[in-house]
């Protein structure tokens, strides 16, 4: 009996050792199979990014920055591009398709080519708005989100696919863990208590989170944040204005379960981090950057990090406004932008030589000797003064066709012409701007200048009192 008992115990030990060896072999086989399967798990090539936003929001420039292209070419309608994605850990690479829809609402019908039922489970959406028009950011985001929602409702998606996409979106939000709390957020070895909890999917979401779950991964990108300095200088924006804008944008992101990035392609802010975040959300590659909310022009908030309590920290800086004030009431469009739409007409000055040539032609026409003297004075109601041709001499005696009262005037003007000698203005040998005199001479001997001036003054006074002759313009009535 004792021998039989010893033999049975020895047999039992042998069977146990055999089972342990088999279990060990199975363990190593399972590990090798897992490694082999992970090695064959290449990056998928059917992933897409859909970019929505108004015109001039910087969509094309942003995608070119993610591509590493220096000189982007803007298209129209529906643009297509791709971004090279490389996984250094697996030594694998693929291409991420990018669709950029034109900001004109008339091109919204092209959305069906970029987002259909087949691509829906493999698409990430970027909603883009620019800081150059801060008063329109919230309206633009809401309009494009509404347009996207309407398009999804019209897609021929079965309920199971749509529900799976929504559940996946929900799980991504709940599974967010701060970088540093685990070895690698994108590693297959990632294990947390929430992941192992079977009831994690039944946990209630925080306030305001995923109230509009479209089943798509969404990232909100605010571009051209370098313009914030201009808003401060030219439009008197304060820190509380930027905090007011940020808290509204973050509440919008909570509603759709979206991540938030403030970027500047000009100053290269957050563009590299945005690229890494996209590859993390689409291909589950590592992303170890925590949320950044200190710098107002470089905000970075991954989906799953934010909540209303964290947003409430911004309320402490709002002194002249309340968090629930209407966005457009606080961030209003300045009136100066409307005035800039009307451009003043630029007046081109006429060339100086062309102006002088035109005046010379006019004066030459007025000196035409074939014209009647009365023609030039037909608008005058007083007695007509016959002005002789420049080639003729004035008659101081008042004979001929000159009236007797005008002989005195002839003597007066002859005295003016005889004061200086030299070439006439504009004549040969005269310098520009010189004041030469006419070569006209007086006939009939010397004239008493004092008597002549007194007679001229008396004659002018008589004409003025009689109101028979309007005031005489010496610059235009006499051709010198």
C-alpha positions as CSV (number, residue, x, y, z in Angstrom):
1,X,0.0,0.0,0.0
2,X,2.8,2.3,0.9
3,X,4.6,1.6,-2.4
4,X,1.4,2.3,-4.3
5,X,0.9,5.6,-2.6
6,X,4.5,6.7,-3.4
7,X,4.1,5.8,-7.0
8,X,0.8,7.8,-7.3
9,X,2.4,10.8,-5.7
10,X,5.4,10.6,-8.1
11,X,3.0,10.3,-11.0
12,X,1.1,13.4,-9.8
13,X,4.3,15.4,-9.5
14,X,5.3,14.5,-13.0
15,X,1.9,15.5,-14.4
16,X,2.1,18.8,-12.6
17,X,5.6,19.5,-14.0
18,X,4.3,18.6,-17.5
19,X,1.4,21.0,-17.1
20,X,3.7,23.8,-15.9
21,X,5.9,23.3,-18.9
22,X,2.9,23.4,-21.2
23,X,1.5,26.5,-19.6
24,X,4.9,28.2,-19.9
25,X,5.2,27.3,-23.5
26,X,1.7,28.6,-24.1
27,X,2.6,31.9,-22.3
28,X,5.6,32.4,-24.5
29,X,3.6,31.4,-27.5
30,X,0.9,34.0,-26.7
31,X,3.6,36.7,-26.1
32,X,5.3,35.9,-29.4
33,X,1.9,35.9,-31.2
34,X,1.1,39.3,-29.7
35,X,4.4,40.7,-30.8
36,X,4.0,39.3,-34.3
37,X,0.5,40.7,-34.6
38,X,1.6,44.1,-33.4
39,X,4.5,44.0,-35.9
40,X,2.1,43.3,-38.8
41,X,-0.2,46.1,-37.6
42,X,0.8,48.7,-40.2
43,X,-0.5,52.3,-40.2
44,X,-3.9,52.4,-42.1
45,X,-4.0,54.3,-45.4
46,X,-7.8,55.1,-45.4
47,X,-7.7,57.9,-42.8
48,X,-9.0,61.4,-43.7
49,X,-9.1,64.9,-42.3
50,X,-11.9,67.3,-43.3
51,X,-11.1,71.0,-42.8
52,X,-14.1,73.4,-42.5
53,X,-13.9,77.2,-42.0
54,X,-14.7,80.6,-43.6
55,X,-12.7,82.1,-46.3
56,X,-9.5,84.0,-45.1
57,X,-9.4,81.8,-41.9
58,X,-6.0,80.3,-42.9
59,X,-7.1,76.8,-43.7
60,X,-4.8,76.4,-46.7
61,X,-1.8,78.0,-45.0
62,X,-2.3,75.7,-41.9
63,X,-2.4,72.5,-44.0
64,X,0.7,73.7,-45.9
65,X,2.4,74.2,-42.6
66,X,1.5,70.7,-41.5
67,X,2.9,69.4,-44.8
68,X,6.1,71.4,-44.5
69,X,5.3,73.3,-47.7
70,X,6.6,76.9,-47.8
71,X,4.6,78.3,-50.7
72,X,1.0,77.1,-50.4
73,X,-1.3,77.2,-53.5
74,X,-4.8,78.1,-52.8
75,X,-7.5,76.3,-54.8
76,X,-11.3,76.6,-55.0
77,X,-14.3,74.5,-54.3
78,X,-12.9,71.3,-52.6
79,X,-9.1,71.1,-52.3
80,X,-7.3,67.8,-51.7
81,X,-3.9,67.3,-50.2
82,X,-2.1,64.7,-48.1
83,X,0.3,64.7,-45.1
84,X,3.1,62.3,-44.8
85,X,2.9,60.4,-41.4
86,X,5.7,58.3,-40.1
87,X,5.8,56.0,-37.1
88,X,9.4,55.7,-36.0
89,X,8.6,53.0,-33.4
90,X,7.2,50.6,-36.1
91,X,9.4,52.0,-38.9
92,X,6.3,52.5,-41.0
93,X,4.8,55.4,-42.9
94,X,1.6,56.3,-44.6
95,X,-0.3,59.3,-46.1
96,X,-3.1,61.1,-44.4
97,X,-5.7,62.5,-46.9
98,X,-6.8,66.1,-46.3
99,X,-10.0,67.7,-47.7
100,X,-10.3,71.4,-47.5
101,X,-13.8,72.8,-48.3
102,X,-14.2,76.3,-49.6
103,X,-15.6,78.9,-47.1
104,X,-18.3,80.0,-49.6
105,X,-21.6,78.4,-48.5
106,X,-22.4,77.8,-52.2
107,X,-19.8,75.0,-52.1
108,X,-21.4,73.1,-49.3
109,X,-22.8,70.6,-51.7
110,X,-19.2,69.4,-52.4
111,X,-19.1,68.0,-48.8
112,X,-20.6,64.7,-50.0
113,X,-17.4,63.9,-51.9
114,X,-15.2,64.4,-48.8
115,X,-17.4,62.8,-46.2
116,X,-19.6,59.9,-47.2
117,X,-20.9,56.8,-45.4
118,X,-17.7,54.8,-46.2
119,X,-15.3,57.4,-45.0
120,X,-17.3,58.4,-41.9
121,X,-15.7,56.0,-39.4
122,X,-12.2,57.0,-40.6
123,X,-12.6,60.9,-40.6
124,X,-11.4,63.6,-38.2
125,X,-12.9,67.1,-38.6
126,X,-11.0,70.4,-38.1
127,X,-13.1,73.5,-37.5
128,X,-11.0,76.6,-38.3
129,X,-11.5,80.2,-37.4
130,X,-9.1,83.2,-37.4
131,X,-8.2,85.6,-34.7
132,X,-8.2,88.5,-37.2
133,X,-12.0,88.6,-36.9
134,X,-12.6,87.7,-33.2
135,X,-16.1,89.0,-33.3
136,X,-17.1,86.3,-35.8
137,X,-15.3,83.2,-34.3
138,X,-18.2,81.8,-32.3
139,X,-20.7,82.3,-35.1
140,X,-18.4,80.7,-37.6
141,X,-17.8,77.6,-35.4
142,X,-21.5,77.2,-34.7
143,X,-22.5,77.6,-38.4
144,X,-20.0,75.0,-39.6
145,X,-20.9,72.6,-36.8
146,X,-24.5,72.9,-37.7
147,X,-23.8,72.4,-41.4
148,X,-21.7,69.3,-40.5
149,X,-24.5,67.9,-38.4
150,X,-27.1,68.4,-41.2
151,X,-24.8,66.6,-43.6
152,X,-24.4,63.6,-41.3
153,X,-28.1,63.3,-40.8
154,X,-28.5,62.9,-44.6
155,X,-25.8,60.2,-44.9
156,X,-27.1,56.6,-45.4
157,X,-25.6,55.4,-42.1
158,X,-27.0,52.4,-40.3
159,X,-27.8,52.8,-36.7
160,X,-25.2,50.3,-35.5
161,X,-22.3,52.1,-37.3
162,X,-23.4,55.5,-36.0
163,X,-23.9,54.3,-32.5
164,X,-20.4,52.6,-32.5
165,X,-18.8,55.9,-33.7
166,X,-20.5,57.8,-30.9
167,X,-19.5,55.3,-28.3
168,X,-15.9,55.4,-29.5
169,X,-16.0,59.2,-29.3
170,X,-17.3,59.0,-25.8
171,X,-14.7,56.4,-24.7
172,X,-11.9,58.6,-26.1
173,X,-13.0,61.4,-23.8
174,X,-13.3,59.2,-20.8
175,X,-10.0,57.4,-21.4
176,X,-7.9,60.7,-21.4
177,X,-5.1,60.5,-19.0
178,X,-2.6,63.3,-18.2
179,X,0.8,62.6,-19.8
180,X,3.2,61.4,-17.2
181,X,0.6,59.5,-15.3
182,X,1.5,56.4,-17.3
183,X,4.4,55.1,-19.4
184,X,3.0,55.8,-22.8
185,X,-0.5,57.0,-23.7
186,X,-0.2,55.4,-27.1
187,X,1.3,52.1,-26.0
188,X,-0.5,48.7,-26.1
189,X,0.8,48.2,-22.5
190,X,-1.3,51.2,-21.3
191,X,-3.4,50.0,-18.4
192,X,-5.4,52.3,-16.0
193,X,-8.0,51.6,-13.5
194,X,-10.6,53.3,-15.7
195,X,-9.7,51.0,-18.6
196,X,-10.1,47.9,-16.5
197,X,-13.4,49.0,-15.1
198,X,-16.3,47.4,-16.9
199,X,-18.6,50.1,-15.8
200,X,-16.5,53.0,-17.2
201,X,-18.8,53.5,-20.1
202,X,-21.7,54.0,-17.7
203,X,-20.0,56.8,-15.8
204,X,-21.9,60.1,-16.2
205,X,-20.1,62.8,-18.3
206,X,-19.2,66.1,-16.8
207,X,-21.5,69.1,-17.2
208,X,-21.8,70.3,-20.8
209,X,-19.6,67.5,-22.3
210,X,-20.6,65.8,-25.6
211,X,-24.2,67.2,-25.5
212,X,-23.8,67.1,-29.4
213,X,-22.0,63.9,-30.1
214,X,-21.7,63.6,-33.9
215,X,-19.7,60.4,-33.8
216,X,-16.7,62.2,-35.3
217,X,-13.4,63.2,-33.7
218,X,-13.3,67.1,-33.8
219,X,-10.5,69.5,-33.3
220,X,-11.1,73.3,-33.1
221,X,-8.2,75.4,-34.4
222,X,-7.9,79.2,-33.9
223,X,-5.4,80.5,-36.4
224,X,-3.5,83.8,-36.7
225,X,-3.1,84.3,-33.0
226,X,-0.2,86.6,-33.7
227,X,-2.9,89.2,-34.5
228,X,-3.7,89.5,-30.8
229,X,-1.0,92.2,-30.4
230,X,-2.7,94.2,-33.1
231,X,-6.1,93.9,-31.4
232,X,-4.5,95.2,-28.2
233,X,-2.9,98.2,-29.9
234,X,-5.6,99.2,-32.4
235,X,-8.8,98.1,-30.8
236,X,-7.9,98.4,-27.1
237,X,-8.4,94.7,-26.3
238,X,-7.5,93.6,-22.7
239,X,-6.7,90.3,-21.2
240,X,-10.3,89.9,-20.0
241,X,-11.5,90.2,-23.6
242,X,-9.3,87.3,-24.6
243,X,-10.3,85.3,-21.5
244,X,-14.0,86.0,-22.4
245,X,-13.4,84.7,-25.9
246,X,-11.5,81.6,-24.7
247,X,-14.1,80.5,-22.2
248,X,-16.9,80.7,-24.9
249,X,-14.7,78.7,-27.3
250,X,-13.9,76.1,-24.7
251,X,-17.6,75.7,-23.8
252,X,-18.2,75.1,-27.5
253,X,-15.5,72.4,-27.5
254,X,-17.0,70.7,-24.5
255,X,-20.3,70.5,-26.4
256,X,-18.8,68.6,-29.3
257,X,-16.1,66.8,-27.4
258,X,-13.4,68.6,-29.3
259,X,-9.7,69.5,-28.7
260,X,-8.6,73.1,-28.9
261,X,-5.5,74.6,-30.5
262,X,-4.4,78.2,-30.8
263,X,-2.0,78.4,-33.7
264,X,0.1,80.9,-35.7
265,X,1.7,79.7,-38.9
266,X,3.6,83.1,-39.1
267,X,5.3,82.6,-35.7
268,X,5.2,78.8,-35.9
269,X,3.1,78.4,-32.6
270,X,1.6,75.0,-31.9
271,X,1.8,73.8,-35.5
272,X,4.1,70.9,-34.7
273,X,2.0,70.0,-31.7
274,X,-1.1,70.0,-33.8
275,X,0.5,67.6,-36.2
276,X,1.4,65.3,-33.4
277,X,-2.0,65.5,-31.8
278,X,-3.7,64.6,-35.2
279,X,-1.5,61.5,-35.5
280,X,-2.3,60.6,-31.9
281,X,-6.0,60.8,-32.4
282,X,-6.0,59.1,-35.8
283,X,-3.2,56.6,-35.5
284,X,-2.9,56.3,-31.7
285,X,0.7,57.5,-31.9
286,X,2.2,58.9,-28.7
287,X,1.3,62.5,-27.6
288,X,3.0,63.5,-24.3
289,X,2.2,67.3,-24.2
290,X,-0.1,68.4,-21.4
291,X,-2.7,71.1,-21.6
292,X,-1.3,74.6,-22.1
293,X,-3.5,77.5,-20.9
294,X,-1.0,80.1,-19.6
295,X,-0.1,81.9,-22.8
296,X,-3.2,83.4,-24.3
297,X,-1.9,83.1,-27.9
298,X,-0.7,79.5,-27.6
299,X,-3.6,77.6,-25.9
300,X,-3.6,73.8,-26.2
301,X,-6.4,71.7,-24.7
302,X,-6.6,68.0,-25.6
303,X,-10.0,66.4,-25.7
304,X,-10.9,64.9,-22.3
305,X,-8.9,67.3,-20.2
306,X,-11.3,70.3,-19.9
307,X,-14.4,70.8,-17.8
308,X,-16.5,73.6,-16.5
309,X,-14.6,73.9,-13.3
310,X,-11.4,74.5,-15.1
311,X,-13.1,77.0,-17.4
312,X,-14.4,78.8,-14.3
313,X,-10.8,79.9,-13.5
314,X,-11.1,82.4,-16.4
315,X,-14.1,84.0,-14.7
316,X,-11.9,85.6,-12.0
317,X,-10.3,87.9,-14.6
318,X,-13.7,89.2,-16.0
319,X,-14.2,92.5,-14.3
320,X,-16.3,94.6,-16.7
321,X,-18.3,91.7,-18.2
322,X,-20.0,88.5,-17.2
323,X,-19.3,85.0,-18.5
324,X,-22.8,84.5,-19.8
325,X,-23.0,87.8,-21.6
326,X,-23.7,87.5,-25.3
327,X,-20.5,87.0,-27.2
328,X,-21.3,89.6,-29.9
329,X,-22.2,92.2,-27.2
330,X,-18.7,92.1,-25.7
331,X,-16.6,91.2,-28.7
332,X,-18.3,93.5,-31.2
333,X,-17.1,94.4,-34.7
334,X,-15.5,97.8,-34.7
335,X,-17.1,100.4,-36.9
336,X,-13.7,101.3,-38.4
337,X,-13.7,98.1,-40.4
338,X,-16.9,99.2,-42.2
339,X,-15.4,102.5,-43.2
340,X,-12.4,100.8,-44.6
341,X,-14.6,99.2,-47.3
342,X,-15.0,102.7,-49.0
343,X,-11.8,103.7,-50.6
344,X,-11.1,107.4,-51.3
345,X,-10.6,108.3,-54.9
346,X,-7.0,109.2,-55.6
347,X,-6.6,112.4,-57.5
348,X,-3.7,112.4,-60.0
349,X,-2.0,115.8,-60.4
350,X,-1.7,117.1,-64.0
351,X,1.8,117.2,-65.4
352,X,3.2,120.8,-65.1
353,X,4.4,121.0,-68.8
354,X,1.0,119.7,-70.1
355,X,-0.8,122.3,-68.0
356,X,1.4,125.2,-69.3
357,X,1.0,124.0,-72.9
358,X,-2.8,124.0,-72.5
359,X,-2.8,127.5,-71.0
360,X,-0.5,128.7,-73.8
361,X,-2.9,127.3,-76.4
362,X,-5.8,129.1,-74.7
363,X,-4.0,132.4,-74.6
364,X,-2.9,132.1,-78.2
365,X,-6.5,131.6,-79.3
366,X,-7.6,134.7,-77.3
367,X,-5.0,136.8,-79.2
368,X,-6.2,135.8,-82.6
369,X,-6.1,139.2,-84.6
370,X,-8.9,137.9,-86.9
371,X,-11.4,137.9,-84.0
372,X,-13.5,141.0,-83.5
373,X,-12.7,143.0,-80.3
374,X,-16.4,143.2,-79.5
375,X,-16.7,139.4,-79.5
376,X,-14.5,139.1,-76.4
377,X,-16.5,141.7,-74.5
378,X,-20.0,140.7,-75.7
379,X,-21.0,139.7,-72.1
380,X,-20.2,143.2,-70.8
381,X,-23.0,145.7,-70.4
382,X,-20.7,148.8,-70.4
383,X,-18.9,150.6,-73.2
384,X,-16.7,148.4,-75.3
385,X,-12.9,148.9,-75.1
386,X,-11.0,148.2,-78.2
387,X,-7.7,146.5,-77.3
388,X,-5.1,146.7,-80.1
389,X,-3.0,143.8,-81.3
390,X,0.3,143.2,-79.5
391,X,2.1,144.2,-82.7
392,X,0.5,147.7,-82.7
393,X,1.4,150.7,-80.6
394,X,-1.0,152.5,-78.3
395,X,-2.2,155.9,-79.4
396,X,-1.7,158.4,-76.5
397,X,-3.7,161.1,-78.2
398,X,-6.9,159.2,-78.2
399,X,-7.4,159.5,-82.0
400,X,-8.7,156.9,-84.3
401,X,-11.1,154.3,-83.0
402,X,-10.1,154.9,-79.3
403,X,-12.7,157.1,-77.5
404,X,-11.4,160.4,-76.2
405,X,-11.8,159.3,-72.5
406,X,-9.6,156.4,-73.2
407,X,-6.6,158.4,-74.4
408,X,-5.7,159.1,-70.8
409,X,-5.7,155.3,-70.1
410,X,-3.6,154.7,-73.1
411,X,-1.0,157.2,-71.8
412,X,-1.1,155.4,-68.4
413,X,-0.5,151.9,-69.7
414,X,2.2,153.2,-72.1
415,X,4.0,154.7,-69.0
416,X,3.9,151.3,-67.3
417,X,5.3,149.6,-70.4
418,X,8.1,152.2,-70.7
419,X,9.4,151.9,-67.2
420,X,11.6,148.9,-68.0
421,X,13.4,147.7,-71.1
422,X,14.5,144.3,-72.1
423,X,13.0,141.2,-73.8
424,X,9.3,140.4,-73.3
425,X,8.3,137.6,-70.9
426,X,8.7,134.2,-72.6
427,X,10.5,135.8,-75.5
428,X,13.9,134.9,-76.9
429,X,16.7,135.2,-74.4
430,X,14.4,135.5,-71.4
431,X,15.0,133.2,-68.5
432,X,12.1,131.4,-66.9
433,X,10.4,133.5,-64.3
434,X,12.1,136.8,-65.5
435,X,10.1,140.0,-65.6
436,X,11.1,141.7,-68.8
437,X,9.0,144.4,-70.5
438,X,7.3,144.7,-73.8
439,X,9.2,146.3,-76.7
440,X,6.3,148.7,-77.3
441,X,7.4,152.4,-77.4
442,X,5.5,155.6,-77.1
443,X,4.9,157.9,-80.0
444,X,4.8,161.6,-79.9
445,X,7.7,162.6,-77.6
446,X,8.0,162.7,-73.9
447,X,5.1,162.6,-71.5
448,X,4.7,164.3,-68.1
449,X,4.3,161.3,-65.8
450,X,2.8,163.3,-62.9
451,X,0.2,165.0,-65.1
452,X,-0.5,161.7,-66.9
453,X,-1.1,159.8,-63.6
454,X,-3.4,162.5,-62.3
455,X,-5.4,162.4,-65.5
456,X,-5.6,158.6,-65.4
457,X,-6.8,158.7,-61.8
458,X,-9.4,161.3,-62.5
459,X,-10.6,159.4,-65.6
460,X,-10.9,156.1,-63.7
461,X,-12.8,157.8,-60.9
462,X,-15.2,159.3,-63.4
463,X,-15.8,155.9,-65.1
464,X,-16.4,154.3,-61.7
465,X,-19.0,156.9,-60.6
466,X,-20.8,156.8,-63.8
467,X,-21.0,152.9,-63.6
468,X,-20.6,152.8,-67.3
469,X,-17.6,150.5,-67.2
470,X,-17.2,147.5,-64.8
471,X,-14.0,147.2,-62.8
472,X,-11.1,146.5,-65.2
473,X,-8.9,143.4,-64.7
474,X,-5.5,144.5,-65.8
475,X,-4.4,140.9,-66.0
476,X,-7.0,139.8,-68.6
477,X,-8.2,142.8,-70.5
478,X,-4.9,143.9,-71.9
479,X,-2.8,141.7,-74.1
480,X,0.8,142.4,-73.1
